[in-house]
């Protein structure tokens, strides 16, 4: 589970930003995680309390927005969900696609009290 290490780095980043902006308490942290990211949202949620213990984020909530894995078919130019269609274009049935989204991992929002 590499999620805990990533969460520790996220916490460090948020604490640095909070210090730079004189923020004393964080209420909610919103992450965006792509469907094809190596981060598993369920694990992130489970490990979050341990990662924020004793930090400015202690007591905060973690919200995760899952971003869809979308591809652009190089043969017919249709944008489609890679997960729902198993990597096959639903229009022309080819597997020749360009990845448009799905591997992202972002801190989207930090909500302060």
C-alpha positions as CSV (number, residue, x, y, z in Angstrom):
1,X,0.0,0.0,0.0
2,X,1.8,3.1,-1.2
3,X,-1.2,5.2,-0.5
4,X,0.0,6.1,3.0
5,X,3.2,7.5,1.7
6,X,1.3,9.6,-0.8
7,X,-1.0,10.8,1.9
8,X,1.9,11.9,4.0
9,X,3.2,13.9,1.1
10,X,-0.2,15.5,0.5
11,X,-0.4,16.4,4.2
12,X,3.0,18.0,4.0
13,X,1.9,20.1,1.0
14,X,-1.3,21.2,2.7
15,X,0.5,22.1,5.9
16,X,3.0,24.2,3.9
17,X,0.2,26.0,2.1
18,X,-1.6,26.5,5.3
19,X,1.4,28.0,7.0
20,X,2.1,30.3,4.0
21,X,-1.5,31.6,4.2
22,X,-1.7,31.7,8.0
23,X,-4.4,29.1,8.2
24,X,-4.8,27.4,11.5
25,X,-7.3,24.7,10.8
26,X,-8.5,22.6,7.8
27,X,-12.1,21.5,7.6
28,X,-12.1,19.4,4.4
29,X,-9.5,18.2,1.9
30,X,-10.8,17.4,-1.6
31,X,-8.7,15.1,-3.8
32,X,-9.3,14.2,-7.4
33,X,-8.2,10.7,-8.4
34,X,-8.4,9.2,-11.9
35,X,-10.0,5.8,-12.4
36,X,-6.7,4.5,-13.8
37,X,-4.5,6.1,-11.1
38,X,-2.5,3.8,-8.9
39,X,-4.2,5.3,-5.9
40,X,-7.2,3.4,-4.5
41,X,-9.8,5.8,-3.1
42,X,-11.1,3.2,-0.5
43,X,-7.5,2.8,0.9
44,X,-7.0,6.6,0.9
45,X,-10.2,7.1,3.0
46,X,-9.2,4.3,5.4
47,X,-5.6,5.5,5.9
48,X,-6.5,9.2,6.1
49,X,-7.0,9.4,9.9
50,X,-3.5,7.9,10.5
51,X,-1.9,10.3,8.0
52,X,-3.4,13.4,9.6
53,X,-2.9,12.5,13.2
54,X,-1.2,15.4,15.1
55,X,-1.3,17.7,12.1
56,X,-3.3,20.8,11.1
57,X,-5.6,18.5,9.2
58,X,-6.5,16.4,12.3
59,X,-10.3,16.2,12.5
60,X,-10.7,17.2,8.9
61,X,-12.8,15.2,6.3
62,X,-11.4,13.7,3.1
63,X,-13.5,14.0,0.0
64,X,-12.5,12.1,-3.1
65,X,-13.8,12.8,-6.6
66,X,-13.1,10.0,-9.0
67,X,-12.3,11.3,-12.5
68,X,-13.4,9.1,-15.4
69,X,-10.9,7.2,-17.6
70,X,-11.7,8.6,-21.1
71,X,-10.1,7.7,-24.4
72,X,-10.3,9.3,-27.9
73,X,-10.7,6.7,-30.6
74,X,-7.9,7.4,-33.2
75,X,-10.0,5.8,-35.9
76,X,-13.4,7.5,-35.6
77,X,-12.7,10.3,-33.1
78,X,-15.3,9.2,-30.5
79,X,-14.6,10.0,-26.9
80,X,-15.6,7.1,-24.7
81,X,-15.3,5.6,-21.2
82,X,-12.4,3.1,-21.2
83,X,-13.7,1.3,-18.1
84,X,-17.3,0.9,-19.3
85,X,-16.2,-0.3,-22.7
86,X,-13.1,-2.3,-21.8
87,X,-10.9,-0.1,-23.9
88,X,-12.9,-0.7,-27.0
89,X,-14.5,2.1,-28.9
90,X,-18.3,1.5,-28.8
91,X,-18.8,3.1,-32.2
92,X,-16.2,1.4,-34.4
93,X,-15.1,-1.5,-32.0
94,X,-11.4,-0.7,-32.4
95,X,-8.9,-0.5,-29.5
96,X,-6.8,2.2,-31.0
97,X,-7.3,5.1,-28.6
98,X,-5.5,8.0,-27.0
99,X,-5.8,8.4,-23.3
100,X,-7.5,11.7,-22.4
101,X,-8.0,11.3,-18.7
102,X,-8.0,8.8,-15.8
103,X,-4.5,8.9,-14.4
104,X,-4.8,12.2,-12.5
105,X,-4.1,12.8,-8.8
106,X,-4.7,16.3,-7.6
107,X,-5.4,18.3,-4.5
108,X,-8.5,20.0,-5.8
109,X,-9.5,22.0,-2.8
110,X,-8.6,22.8,0.8
111,X,-11.5,24.1,2.8
112,X,-10.6,26.1,5.9
113,X,-12.7,26.9,9.0
